[in-house]
Amino acid sequence: MIVAVGQLRVTPDRDVNLMKALSLIKRAIQVRSDVIVLPEVMNTGFFPENYALVGSAEEELDLILKLSERKDIVIVAGIAEKESEQLYNSVVVVYRGEILDKYHKILPFVLTDEIKHFKPGKELKVVETPAGKIGLMVCYEIRFPEIARKLVKMGADFLAVPAEFPRERIGHWRLLLRARALENLCYVVGANCVEGDLGYPGHSMIVDPLGDIVVEAGELQEVIMGEVSLGEQEKIRKKFPFLDDMRKLDEIV
């Protein structure tokens, strides 16, 4: 299958962000992508002045839901959303006009005031879609191998990681995505944003189960695409049965 990453230039203008997201999704549809992954809080960015304007996931993604009604593409979008009057940093999975499921980021980033605004989630999510079972993580959480490993144990076919990863640690981003892919023998799709004033430099990428980069974006708004073969992933896991040994450790660690 073809997986796309929409590397969005996030601005302080929510309406502009959503229109840009629509444009990137349309590009992915034109080239018959099966999945597109968009960055973290792509509707608001980390601009606090936007938070009071946020509605439910259905409200925030209204135009995207309408666009997807007759399109055969799975959309994985990082958004700020309100649920029960609480603001969440969420990842929402959309298919044919419906929200299949969503994940609330469990670990707000400790070096910012994210925790002051967003309520942490409490449950990991693997979402079953026509493109396979997608394990969801957000940005900072890629630093925690325990999360990725748990998602794989839960049956994730591949991992999607919406993010706003800053320039000064972009080397960490590139290394961590590859590490999570290699140690779990699974594809990892990382969607970073580009944002001039705050220094988000892109470098979204798709990584294969051996930790090799399938495709990597530059530092501009763009759509990148790569093939994700779950059949090839299964062959790799049979050739290197490391996950079988992992299960031997379940009662020890």
N, C-alpha and C positions, 0 to 999 in steps of 0.2 A: 504494500500500500504506500501511497505518497503522503507524507506528513509535511505540513508547512508550518513555518513560524512567522508570525506577523510582528516584526520588530518596530514598534510604534514610537513615534516621537511624542512623548507626553507633555502637555502644556497645562497652565493653570485654568484653561477654559474647558469645562466639562463637555460642552456641546461639540467643540472642535475635536476633542479626543474621541468621542463616540463616532463622529463622522469619519475620522481617519481610520478607526477600527473597521467600520463598515467597508471602506475602500479596500483595506488589506484583505478582508474576508472575500470580497468580490474577486480580487485577483486570484486568491487561492481556489475559488470555485471555477474560474475560467480555465485553470490548468488541471482541473479534476482532482484536486487534493481530497484525500479521505478525512483528514484531520487538520485543523489549524490551532496552534497554541498562541495566545496573546499574553503580554506581560502582566505583572502584578499591578493591582489598583489602577488599571489603565483608564478608568473613567475619571478619576480625581487626581491621580498622582499623590504624592505626599505633600499636598497643599492644604493645610488645615482650614483655610477659608472655604474650601469646597465641602467639608464634611457635613455641615448643617443642611446642605442641599440634597443629601443622598436619600434615596428611597429604597424600596425593596429591590431584590434582584430582578424581579419581573419588570419593575419600572425602569431600572437602570439599563436593562437590556432589551427594552421594548422593540426598538428598530431591528436589532440583531435577531430577535426571536421571529419577527415578521419576515425578515430576509431569508431565514433558514427553513421556513415552512415547507417549501417544495424543493429544497436543495439537499443532496445526499452528502452532507459534510458534518463531521463532529466538531464543535467549536468549544475550546477550552479557554475561558477568559478569566483573568484575575480582575476583580472589581472590589471597590468599597460598597458595602450594602448595609441596609438596616433590617434587622429582624427582631421583633419584640422590643422595639425602641433601643436596641443595642447596635452599635456600629461594629461591623466585622470586616476584616481583610479576608476576602473569600476567593475561592476558585469555583466557577460555575461551569458545568458541562451541559451544552445545548445540542439538541438534535431534532431537526424537523419541527421547529417552532415550540419545542418543549424543553423545560429544564429537567434533565435526567437526574441530577443530584448536584450537591455542592459541598465544598470543604471549607471550614473556617480555620485559618492559620492558627496553629497552636502556640508557636513561639514568636512573639513579636521581637524585633531586633533590639538588643540590649543597649546599643550605643546611641540610640535616638529616643525621641519621646513617643514612639509608636504605641507603647503600652498605655500611655495617657489617653489615647483616643480610641484604640481598638480593643474590643473584648476578645481574649484568647479563646480558641476553640478547644474541644475536649476529645475529639474523635478523629482518627485517621480514616481516610476514605479511598477505596478502590471502586471505580465506577465502571459498570459493564455497559459497553457501547457497541454499535455495529463494527467498530474498528478494533475491538478488543477491550480488555480490562485495563483501565488507565489508573495508575497510582498517582496521587496528587501531593505535591510538596510546594512550598513557597519560599523562594529566595534564601534567607538565612538558614532555613531548615536543611538545605543541602549540606551544611557543615556537620550534620548528625547522621552518621551511617546507620544508627539504630532505626531511624525513621524509614530510610530507603529499604533496609533489610526487612522490616516489619511489613511494608507494603508488598514486597515480593513474596513473603510468606503468606500474605493474604490473597495471593493469586494475581497480582499485577503483571500484565504482559509487558508494559513499558511504563516509564515514569515521565510525567509532565511537570515542569518546574517554572511557573511564571515568576518573574523577578524584577526588582529594581536594584541591580548590583552596581556599586559605584566604581569609578575609574581607578581609585587608589588600591582597590583589591580585586581588580579584574583578573589578575593572574591566579588568584585563589578560585574564582569562578570557573575558569577554564580547567584548572586542575581537579576541583571537586566534582564537576560534572563527569569527567572521565573516570575518576575513582569510583563514584557511585555506579557507573555503568559496568566497569570491569569487575568489581567485587561481587556484583549481583548478576553478572552475565546477562544484562538486559539493555535495551535501548533507553537512552535518556534524552529528553527533548527540553532544552533550556531556552526560555523566551525572555530576554532582557529588553529594556527600553533604551531609547536614546533621548537625552534631555539636556539641552545646552547649558542652562544656568546652574543646574545641580550636578552636572558632570557624570551623567550615566552614559557609558560608551558603547552600548550594544554588545557585540560579540555573542549574539544568540548562536546556539549550535545544536546539532543532532549528533549524538555519540552512539557508536555501535556497541554490542555486547563485549567486545574485546578492548574497549576503551579508546578506539580510534575515532577521529572526527570524520563524520560523513560529510557535513557541510557546516560552514561557519559564516556568519554575517560580518559585515564591517561595522562602521560607526554611523551609518545613515539609516533613515527610515526605509525599510524594504521588506520584501517577503522572500524567504529562502525555503527551499524544498529539498527533501531527501527521501530515499526509499527506506522504509522500515519493514523488514521481512521477519515475521514471527516464525516462519518455517526455518529460515537460516539461524535464527536465535536458538531454536530447539536443537538443531544440528550441533551448534557450538556447545550447548549444555550437555549433549551426549558425549561429545569429544572430550570435554573438560568437566567431569562430573563433580565439580567442587561444591555445588549446592547440596549434593547428597551427603557429603561429609559435614556440611553445616548443620544438618539435622541431627547428627550424632552429638552435637554440642548442646542441644536444647535443654538437656537435664543438668548441664554443668554450668553454663553461663547464661 
